[in-house]
Amino acid sequence: MKTSSMKQTITFKTTPHEVFECLIDSKKHEEFTGDPAEISRRVGGTFSAYGGYCYGENLELVKDKKIVQTWRATDWPEGHFSTVSFKFTKTKEGTRLTFSQKGIPQSEVKSVKKGWEDFYWKPLKEMLEP
C-alpha cells in the first residue's frame, strides 16, 4: 500500500502545558471534541478518541514538549497504523504546535489533513482562545 506524510503548524495563544493537556487528558479531550476519549498518560498505554473512531498507542511522552503515538482510523486498511508527532514550542505569542503524521494511506491523505484541521485544531483553538 502506498502511504504519504504531512506536516501542519498551528499557533495557540496559551501555554504549551495547556495544549499538551488537552491532547493527553481524557476529560479535556472530550471537552473540545464533544466525543468520548480514553487516553493513557504513560508510554505503552493506549488511547481512543471520537468514540473509538481513531486509536493507537503512546510511543513517547515528554510533558509539555512532545507526544508521539501510533494512530489509525477504523476505516483504514486492517492493521495499518500511522505515526503522529505533536511537538510543543513556547513562543512569544503562546505555543507553536508542530504536528506530523507518517504512513497515511495515500487514498486518505486529503480527508486526514482536513480532519485534523476541522476536528482538532479548530475546536481546540475555540476552547483555548475564547
C-alpha positions in Angstrom: 0.0 0.0 0.0 1.3 3.5 -0.9 1.5 5.9 2.0 2.2 9.5 2.5 3.2 12.0 5.2 2.0 15.5 6.1 3.0 18.3 8.5 0.9 21.1 10.0 1.9 24.0 12.2 -0.7 25.7 14.4 -0.2 28.6 16.9 -2.2 28.8 20.1 -2.5 31.9 22.4 -1.9 29.8 25.5 0.9 27.8 27.2 2.4 24.5 25.9 1.1 22.9 29.1 -2.5 23.8 28.2 -2.3 22.4 24.7 -0.4 19.3 25.8 -3.1 18.6 28.5 -5.9 18.9 26.0 -4.4 16.2 23.9 -3.4 13.8 26.7 -6.1 14.3 29.3 -9.3 12.3 28.5 -11.8 14.8 30.0 -10.2 17.8 28.4 -10.0 15.9 25.0 -13.7 15.1 25.3 -14.4 18.8 26.2 -13.0 20.1 22.9 -14.1 17.3 20.6 -17.5 16.6 22.1 -16.9 12.8 21.9 -15.8 10.1 24.2 -12.0 9.7 24.7 -9.8 7.3 26.7 -6.2 8.4 26.9 -3.4 6.7 28.9 -0.8 9.1 30.3 2.0 6.5 30.0 4.3 5.2 27.3 3.0 1.9 26.0 -0.5 2.9 27.1 -3.3 3.1 24.6 -5.8 5.8 23.5 -9.0 6.1 21.6 -10.8 9.3 20.6 -14.0 10.2 18.9 -15.8 7.3 20.4 -13.2 4.8 19.2 -13.0 6.0 15.6 -9.3 6.6 16.0 -7.0 4.8 18.3 -3.4 3.8 18.9 -0.5 3.6 21.4 1.7 6.2 23.1 5.3 5.7 21.9 6.9 8.8 23.6 5.6 11.4 26.1 7.6 14.4 27.2 5.4 16.6 29.4 4.5 19.9 27.7 7.1 19.2 24.9 6.2 16.1 22.8 3.6 13.3 22.2 4.4 10.5 19.7 1.7 7.9 19.0 0.8 5.2 16.6 -2.6 6.2 15.1 -5.2 4.7 12.9 -8.9 5.2 11.9 -11.4 2.4 11.9 -12.0 2.8 8.2 -8.3 2.3 7.3 -7.0 -1.0 5.9 -7.0 -3.6 8.6 -4.0 -3.5 11.0 -2.4 -0.4 9.4 -1.1 2.3 11.7 0.5 5.7 11.0 2.8 7.6 13.4 1.8 11.0 14.7 4.0 13.5 16.5 2.9 16.6 18.4 5.8 19.0 19.3 5.1 22.0 21.6 7.3 25.1 21.5 6.8 28.1 23.7 6.7 31.3 21.7 6.2 35.0 22.4 2.6 34.6 21.3 1.9 31.4 23.2 2.6 27.9 21.7 3.6 26.7 18.3 2.4 23.1 17.7 4.3 21.3 15.0 2.3 18.2 14.0 3.4 15.5 11.6 1.9 12.2 10.5 3.7 9.5 8.6 2.3 6.4 7.0 -1.1 7.7 6.0 -2.7 5.5 3.3 -2.4 7.5 0.0 -6.2 7.4 -0.5 -6.8 9.0 2.9 -4.4 12.0 2.9 -6.8 14.7 1.9 -9.5 13.6 4.4 -7.0 13.1 7.2 -5.5 16.6 6.6 -9.0 18.2 6.7 -9.9 16.0 9.7 -7.1 17.4 11.8 -8.0 20.9 10.8 -11.7 20.6 11.4 -11.9 18.2 14.3 -8.8 19.1 16.3 -7.2 22.4 15.6 -10.4 24.5 15.1 -12.2 23.3 18.2 -9.0 23.3 20.2 -8.5 27.0 19.3 -12.1 27.7 20.2 -11.7 26.1 23.6 -8.3 27.6 24.4 -8.8 31.1 22.9 -12.4 32.1 23.9 
